Amino acid sequence: MRYDFSSMSTEPRRTDGDAYPYLVDPFGRRVKSLRLSVTQRCDLSCAHCHREGQMPAMDEMTPSEIERLTNVARRLGISKVKITGGEPLLREDILEIVRRISPLLKEVSITTNGTRLDSLALPLKEAGLSRINVSLHTLDPERYARLCGPGDLMRVIAGIEAA
């Protein structure tokens, strides 16, 4: 089956007139990745966090709901998911989430502040995690405390080493 772009739109169309079986952004680029926030909770209180005006969520998606959403996204051409939050490692079921969605995708990654990474790095890898992004704003303990509030910088560094 051949594909082309409509002369009147940036949305690609198949030559038989049907829409593409995957997501396309307003510039005609295929969307291949999804950021999936699994919690609003966080164990730090960073002054630069952008949760201004957000009300805390009463409920979080269950692992089965996240798996279902990932399956829908996969059918629309999504091949990579980045798990975010808040702090996703606060989820007691984060390993189950990664285990459920990693077989469905080419890549599952996570963004974390690293405060719980020391004990979870290996189990996350074994569950199918491909990459980890750690938000580390400074290596100076005093500055870390000023920027992030409570938290143990040395534990974050241990988490990075474990990863």
N, C-alpha and C positions, 0 to 999 in steps of 0.2 A: 504494500500500500504506500502511495506517495503522499508527502505533506508539502504544503507551501503556506505563504502568508497571504491573507486577503489584502487587496489593494486599498481597502477602506478602513482597515483596522490593524492594530498591532497584535491582535490575537491570532495565533496560528490556526489554520484549519486544514483538515485533511482534504485532499483533492475531491473526495466524494461528498464534501460539504459538512460532514459531522465535525463536532468540536474535538480538539485533542483529548486523549484520555488522561492527561495530566494537567497540573496547575501551571499557569503562565502569568507572570507579573505584568504590570501595565506597559512595560517596555518590550514585551514579546519574549522575555527570557524564561526558560523553563525553571520552575521552582523545584529544587531537589532536597532542600533541608528544612527542618522545622525546629523551632525553639519551644520546648515544652516545660512550662513552669509547674512543678509538682507540689509546691507549698509556698506560702507567704511567710512562714515562720523563719526566724533567724536567731542565732545565739550571740550575735554581735549587735552593736548599736552604732554603726558607722555614720558619722555626720554627713557624709556625701551620698548616702543611699537615696534612691529616687522613689521611695514609696510614699511621698507626700500625698496626703489626702485619701489614701487607700484605706478602706475599712477592712479589718481582718476577716478573712474568709471563715465561714462557719464550718464548711465541709471541704475536704480534699477529695480528688478523684481516687477511686480505688485502683489497685493494680489491674483488675480486669477491665475497668473503664479505660485506663491508659492503654492497655493492650488493644482494646477495641478501636480507640481513636488512632493508634499507630497503624492498625490494619487498614483503616479507611485512608489514612495519609499515604500508606504504601501503594494502595490501589490507584492513587492520584499521582504517583511518580516520585513520592518522597523516598529517599534512600538513606538519609542521615537525620538523626535526631540528637539535639543537644538538650540535656536535662538541666533545668535551672530552677531557681526559686526566687525568693528567700534563699534559705540554705537547704538544698535537697538532701544532704546527709543527715538531717534531723528526722527524716522519715524512717521509722523503724522497719518499713517494708521496702526500702530502696533497693536491696539486693533482689527481691522478688520482682520489682518493676524492671530492673535491668535484665534479669533472667528471662522475663516474659517477652520483652521487645527486641532484644539483641538478635534472635534468630530471624526476625522479620526484615532486618535492615542491613545495609552495608557497613554502617558505622553508628555507634551510640557513644556519645561523649557526655561529660558532665562539667558544669562550672560550680566551683565550691570555694568557700573561704578557708578550707583546709583544717578547721579545728577538730574534725573527727576523722580525718583521712588516715591518720597513722594506723588505726585498727581496721580500716575498711579498704585500703588500697588493694591488697591481694584478693580479698573476697569479691570486690567489684570486678577485678580482672577476670577472675574465675567465672563470674556471672555473665561475662561477655562484653564488658566495657572496653572501648577502643582507645579513648583519650580522656585526659583530665586537664582542665584549665583551673589553676589556682589563682585567686585574686589575693595577691600579697602586696600591700601598699608601701611597706618599708621593712627594713631589717633592724631598725632601731627600736628597742623595746619601749622606751618612753614615748616615742612618736607613735608607735603602734597603739599604745594605750590611749593616747589623745585622739587618734583617728577612728579607732574601732571600738573603744569602750572595753568592756570585759572580754577577756580572751587571752590565751596563752600562746604568745609568738613562738616559743620553743616547740610547742606541740604542733603548730602549723608547719614549722621547718621539719620536724620529724615525719609529718605526713607527706611532705614533698619528697623526702628521702625514701620513704616506704614506697611511694609511687614509682 
